[in-house]
């Protein structure tokens, strides 16, 4: 075989190898993108990006975050007088508008659905943000979105949605927690517990959006707050200072 023929064949083999490598890389990139998109539908875009960017081992890190709990009121009563398809439609509409507010407009992360509500985290993936400010802004906008949703429900002759929102900020363990068979990206700690308790106070106090002093102080002059009588909250010593966020009507 002449040198020129051998060089030609070697060149073709090299090109074939490069082509095969390129095809493999394209397939791998498509697989990763599909995984990211599919995974993001289950845990949220921000959570999926954080998890897939690192080894999701059984660990977590302590971070200063803001936690929001949102809950729909009288949902049991609603399900008892509505057909299941109507219940699912209303719930999906509620989650559609509220998750968009949290994740697309205010840099939060809807961490988990809790039946007729959800828990959201702010500041877990963006340490440079004023996550308390983001959370309060999201809470106000959620109330506005629910008001619009209720107008649509009224036009269909359906009962309105009533919600409560509680927000607290402080240190929490954030990361992948669970077992080797099943992990969950979440936040745990007393900060999360207090946020849940504050949401529970919204019904008794007759205010749809309550925050703690820690959130009020970190938000600065961005919002207008109404100080309410300190409340006893399970899990903390003494009484907890809480504030209602004044919202535009």
Secondary structure, DSSP 8 states (H G I E B T S, - for coil): --HHHHHHHHHHHHHHHHHHHHHHHHHHHHHHHHHHHHHHHHH-HHHHHHHHTS---SEEEEEEEEEEEEEETTHHHHHHHS-HHHHHHHHHHHHHHHHIIIIIIS-EEEEEE-SSEEEEEESSS-TTS-HHHHHHHHHHHHHHHHHHHHHHHHHTT-----EEEEEEEEEEEEEEEEETTEEEEEEESHHHHHHHHHHHHHHHHT-SEEEEHHHHHHHTTSS-EEE---EE-TTSSSEE-EEEE----
